[in-house]
Amino acid sequence: MILDADIKAQLQQYLQLMENEILLKVSAGSDDLSKDMLALVDELASMSDKVKVEKATLERTPSFSVNRIGEDTGITFAGIPLGHEFTSLVLALLQVSGRPPKVDQSVIDQVKSLQGEYRFETYVSLSCHNCPDVVQALNLMSVLNPGITHTMIDGAAFKEEVESKNVMAVPTVFLNGEEFGGGRMTIEEILAKLGSTLDPAELSAKDPFDVLVVGGGPAGASAAIYAARKGIRTGIVAERFGGQVMDTVGIENFIGTKYTEGPKLAATLEEHVKEYDIDVMNLQRAKRLEKKDLIELELENGAVLKSKTVILSTGARWRKINVPGETEFTGKGVAYCAHCDGPLFEGKDVAVVGGGNSGIEAAIDLAGIVKHVTVLEFMPELKADSVLQDKLFSLPNVTVIKNAQTKEITGTDKVNGISYIDRDSGEEHHIELAGVFVQIGLVPNTDWLGDSIERNRMGEIVVDNRGATSTPGVFAAGDCTNTPYKQIIISMGTGAAASLGAFDYLIRN
């Protein structure tokens, strides 16, 4: 039995939501993975009379496709979609059966209007929390448009293929045999890469907002909900909903919730926001902020939005080491998420740059997968909590090098090593390895503001206890501000405070 009792009970409830019969076409061999796949497919069929199974010859073995009766719908799973991909399987079964997707009609129309043949393939690891978003988006596109097909490929099950295509980060998407993109992508982002985007003139034509929130992470979602509950005209501009939470795996300090995962929390935030009359403008980057009679926000696509007040909640991003090779080899051996990309380096040597909590957590995580981990720390001592250091030093396949200044990440078509300078002796050293995981903290997403708002030397927006900035009518919240502790729960609190501050400002002005 592949599925445990708890998962089976959940799945039983989902399968009752299926609208019509579906057909699973299975391509299996005599290997253990094929046997496990057959067992999974047979379990699915035994749980619903709407699931039919037949043997077939597909492009990869083991794999199975999910189809409407009488047609090839275009969704294939190469490998067994368990772990983080189990939800992708469940959604594929429901959507192919005719269950309507929870997606805006404008997005559905964009997908249906795509002309031509699009053959997508996504390489994933089952421990990757970024991968399901891409898999589910492309599966849905396959359901909606007969010209689109999508295959999810578990990199661990098809190692030779991964090696031959030089896939060194997940998710990596190929379109018609050519590399298309990598990392988390929403359905809107995929459509934008295919050339299907919103008209900037449509955005500019929107009526002025009372509160316009810039950023869709925990702070932005909280701010927007608090504003909308006051009955005032509220909008959110976000490059991606969920923000950096989408890159967070386990969350155990969100009070009232013993354990959740970043993408799951981001999904509930978006769901909550959509319960209110909030104009959500996804996939938009802010370019310029200017205070006139109203506050004007110019977007990178040229659109200009106007509002009586603005709440900046643009969050932060991973800090880069800015050495030769880092940019060139990102996705080709340079990575920022050990949990996502670690499985691709199984049995290989890697380095982690950074000795803070995130770096040491990454090194501990990787040590269970890879052959050897070298931790490079710039300072004379590690900065991580002692409990993490104790765990790290108990591991047999980890080396820690302190006082190490990273000089260059080397390689040809992919990473083959890292060079560092010993800050005590001034000597340069080189380590041969296959991957470098950069974990040196965060930098606020505020560069675009220029001199329009007061920021401190770290680039953080300076705010008072109501979230007000140096510009009247402009407020800020979350990790982009000088609030001392960068935590999800604090971001939400500051988002609420900034929203109440903005409402108070509107009343008084």
N, C-alpha and C positions, 0 to 999 in steps of 0.2 A: 504494500500500500504506500503510495507516494505522498498523499495528503494526510496530515494528522487530523484528529477528530474535530478540533476547534475550527480549523480552516475549512474542513468538509461541511461543517454545520453552517458557516457563513456562506460558502459557495452554494449550498442547497437553496438558501434564501434568494441569492442573486439569480440563479438559474430559473426560478419561478417567474422572473420578470421578462424572460425571453418571449418575443412576440410570435416568431415563426420558426420552422425547422431550419437547422443549419447542417452542413456536411463538413466533417473534418477529413481531409485527404492526408494520409500518413505515409511518409517514405522512411522505412526503418530497415536496419541491417541486423546482424547478429551480435553487435557489440553491446556492452552494458548500458551505455547511454540510450541506445535505441530501445532496449528492453524497458528502461525506466520511462521513456517517452510513451511507449505503447501502454504501459501500466497507467500513466496519467490520462491518456486519451480514453482508455477503457473505463476508468473511474468516472470521467465526465459523462460518457455515454450511459453509464449505469445510473446516473443521478437525474437524468432528464430524457424523456422520450422524444424531445425536440432535437437531441444531438445524435446525428448519424455518423458512422465511420466507414471509410473504405480505404484500402491500400492503394498507393499510387507511386509513381516515380517522379520525384521532384528534383530541383537543381542540386540540393544538398541533402545528405543523409547523415544523421537523423534530422528530420524536419516534418512539420505538418502545416497545412494551410486551412484557413477558416473561410468557408464559402456559403453563399446563398445556394439553395437547391437549384441546380440547372445552370449555374454560372460560376466562373472563377472570379471571386471578389477581389483578390489581389493582396490578401494579408497572409504572410507566412512567418512561422517561428522556427528558426534553425537553432536547435538546442532546446532545453526545457525551460519555459518561462516561469520559473519560481523565484524566490527571493523578492527583490524589489519589482520584478517584472510580472508578478502574479496578477497585480491589478490590471496590467496591460492585456493579459489573457482574458480576464473577466469582462473588461470593457469591449474587447473584440467580439466575444461571444454574443454579448447583448446588442451591440450596434449592428453586427452583421444580421442578427435575427430581426432587425427592424426597430429596435428601441431607439427613440430620438436622442441625439447627443445634447449635452448641456453646453451649447456654444451659441454665441450671438448669431442671429440670422444673417447679419452683414458678412460674417466670416464664412458661413455656409455658402452664401452666394458667390463670394470670391473664389472658393475652392471649386465650385461647380462650373465657374466660367473659365477655368484654366483649359487651354487648348493644347493638344499634343500628347506625347507619350512620356511619362515620367516613371522610371524604374529606380526606386529608392532602396538602399541597403544600409542598415544601421548596425555598427559593431558596438556591443555592450558588454559590461560585466554585471553579473546578477547582484553584486554588492554595491553597484553604483546607484546613488539616489538621484542623480541628474538624468540618467538614461530614460526612465519611464516617460517623462514629459515628451521627449522627442519621439519615442516609439508610439505613444498614444496619439500624438498629433498626426504622424504619418499614416498610422493605421486608419484614423478617422478620415483623412483625405482619400485613402484608398476606397473606403466605404462610399464616400460621396461622389467620387469621380471615376468612371470606368477606365480613364486613360492613365490612372495612377496605380502603381503596385508598391508594396513595401515588405521587405524581409528583415526581421530582427535576427541578428547573428550573435550568439554567445561566444565571445572571443576565447573563453577557456575550452569550449567544445571544438573550435575550429582554429587551433593554434597555428597550423601551417599557413592557412589563408591570411591570418592576422600578420604573420611574419612577412609573407610575400608582398602584402600591401603596405607594409611599414606602419601599421596602426599602433600607435604608442600612447593613445589617450582615448578615453570613452566619455560620452558617445562620439563616434566618428561616422558621418553620413556620406555615402557615395550616391551620386545621381547619374544614371546611365553609364556607370563604370568609372566616372571621374569623381575625385573628392569634392564634396559640396560644402561641408562645414563640420564644425566640431563643438562640443560643449552643449550646455542646455540651450534649447531653442523652443519657443512657443510656436503655436500654429501661425500666429500673426507674423513672427520673425521669419518663418519658412516662406510664407507668402511674399513677404517683403523681398527676400533674397531671390524669389522667382519673378520679381518685378510687379507684384500686385500690391499697391499701397493706397492709403487714404489720400485724397486730394488736399494739399495744404490750404487751398482757398476755402474748403468746407470748414476746417478748423478755425481759420481767421474770422469766418462769418458768425461764429457763435456769440451769443449775447454775453456781456460781462458777467463774471461770477461775483458772488459775495465773498466766498473763500475758495481759493485755488491752491490745492496741495501739490507740491512737486516732489514725487517719490512715492513708490507703492509698497514700502516695507512696513514693519510693525508700527513705526511712528506715523507714517503717512496714512495707513488704514485707520488707526485710532483717531487721528486728527479729522479725517473725512467723516467718520461715523459721528463723532461728537458734533461736528458742524451741521451735518444733515439732520440730526435729531433736533436742532434748533429751528428747522423749517426754512433754512436759507439756501440760496443757490450755490451748490458745491460741485467742484470738479477735481479730478485727480489726473495729473500727467505723470506717466511712469514709463521708464525704459523697459522694465519687466516687473510684473507684480510679484511681491514677496521679497524683492531685494536680496540682500546677502543671506537672509534666512534660508533661501533656496539652496545655498551651498553648505548648510549645517546638517549634520547627520543626527546624532542623538541629542535631545533636549530634555534634561532631567531637573532643571531648576526653574521651570515655568510654573509658578505657584498654582496649585489646584489641579495640575495635570502631572501625574507621576512620571510619564514618559511620552514623548512624541518625537516626530522627525520633522526637519525643516520644511520639506516640500508639502507635507501633510498640514502643518500649521499655516503655511502660505496659502494653501487651497481653502482652508477654513476662513482665513482673513478675507480672501477675495469673495467667498460666498457671503460672508457677513456684510461686506461693503455693497454687494449687489442687492441686498435686501432693502436698501435705501435708494432714494432718487439722487444718485451721484453719477455725474458724467465721467466715466472712466475712459481716458485716452491713453491706450497702451502703445508701447513701442515708439515712444517719443522722447528725444533728448533735449534738455533745455540748453540754450546757447547764451542768452543775455537777459538780464533783469534791469528794468528802468522804472523809476517812480515819476509819473506825470500826474495828471488829474486822477487817473486810475494807475494801477501798477501794471506794466506791460511785461509779458514773458514771451521772448522770441524763442522759437524752437529751431533745431538744426535744419528742418525741412523748409524753413522760411516762414512758417505760420506764426502769427502773433496773437496770443490770448490776453484778455484784459480781465482784471479783477480788482475789487475794492481792497481785499487783503490777500496776502500770499503766505503759505506755510511751507518752508523749505525743509524737506526730510529726505535728502538725497543719499544719506548713508555713507558707507565707506567701502573700499575695495582692498584686495590683497596688495601689500606693498611689494614692489619689485626691487631686486638687488642692483639692477641697471648696470650689468657687466656684459661684455661681448659674449654673444651666444645665447643669452637668455631669450630675447625676442625671436631670434632666428629658429630656435629649437623648441619653442613653446608648442606642445602637442607632438613633438618628436623626441621626447625624453625629458623635457622640462615640464613639470606639472605643479599644480597648486592644491590638489586634493588627493591625499594619500588613500582615502577610503574608496574614491572612484577609480583611480588609475593604478593603485597598488597591484591588483591581480595581474595586470599586463606585464609586471616585472618579476613574476614568480621565478625563483631560482637564479636571479641576477643580482649584481651589486648596484646599490644606489646610495645617494647622499641626501641628507636633509640639511638645508641651510636655515639655522635659527634654533636657539636653545631656550626659547620661552615655552609656555605651556603648549601652544599649538604645535611647535616644532617637536617637542619631546613626545606628545601624544601621537603625532604622525610617525615618529621613529619607532615607537612601541608597536603601533599598528602594522607598520611595514615589516618589522622583524619577524612576525609570524608568517610572512609570505615569501619574502625575498631571501637571497643567499646571505647578504651582508649589508648592514647599514652603517654609514659614516655620518656622524653629526658634526657640522662645522658651526662653531659659535665665535662671534667676533670678539666678545668680552672675555676677561680672564675666568669668569665663572658662568655656569648655566643660570638662567633666570627662572626656570620652571619651578613649580611647587616641589617641595622635598619628597612628597609621596610619589610623584611622577619620576623624579630622579632615582629614587630607590628602586623602582620597577625597572627603569632603563638599565641601570648598572647591574641588575641581576640577569640580564639577557646575554647569552654567550656570543651572539653574532652582531654586536654593536660596538663601534669604536667612537669615542668622543674626542674631538680635537678642539681645544679652546685657543683663544687669541689668534683665530684664523680669519684672514681677510680674503674673501672670495675675489679672484682676479678675472677668471674667464671660464665659461662653459664651452668645452671643445667638442668637435664632431665634424662629420662631412654631411651626409644626408640625415643623420640622427646623432644624438649625444653619444660620445665615447669616453668622456672624462671631465674632470673639473680641476682647475688650477687655483691654488691659494697661496698667500704669503703668510709665513709665520711672523706675527707682529713682534715677537721677542727678538728673534735672530735676523729678521729681514730676508730669510731664505725663501725661495719659491719651491713649491712642491706640486706634483701632479698625481691625481688618482684616476685610474682607469675604472669606468663604471658605465652603466647603461641608462641611468635616470637620475635627475636632480629634482627634489621636492623643495620648493621655496616656501618657507613659513616664518616670515619676519614681521608679522603684524599688519596693521591697517593704515590706510591713508584716506582722509575724508574726500568725498566727491564734491569739491567746492571750487575747483580751479576756474570754472566757467564764470564765476561771480565777479572776478577781477576786484576792482576797488569799490563796487557798488554796496558792499556790506562789510562791516568790520570783522576781520578774522584774526586769530592769534598766529604765532609763528609756526604752528603745526598745520595751519590752514583751516582750523576748526572755527565755525561761526560763533561769535561771542553773543550769548543770550543772557537775559535776566531771569528771575524766578517765574516769570509768566511766559517765557519763550520769546520775548520781544527782542529784536535785533536793533542795530544802530539806525535802521531806516524805518520811519513810522509806517505802520501797516504791514510790515514784513516780519514774520515770526519764523522760528526754526525749532526743530526737535530731532532727537535721536543721535545717531553716531556721527553726524556731520557737525555737531555742535561741541562746545567746550564742557558739556556735562561730563563729570569725571569718570563715570563707570559705563562701559559699553556693554549693555545687557538688553536682551529682548524686552523684558518686563519694564525696564527703565525707559526704553524707547517708547513703549506704548504709553507710559505715564506722562512723559514729556510731550508726546503727541496730543494727548487729551488736554494738558495744561496750555499748550500753544493754541489749540482750537478755542478753548474758553477765553484765552487772552485776546484772540482775534475777534471773537463775538463781543467781548467787552469794548474793544476798540471801535467796532461798528456802531454800537449803541451810543457811544460818547462822541462820535464824529459824524 
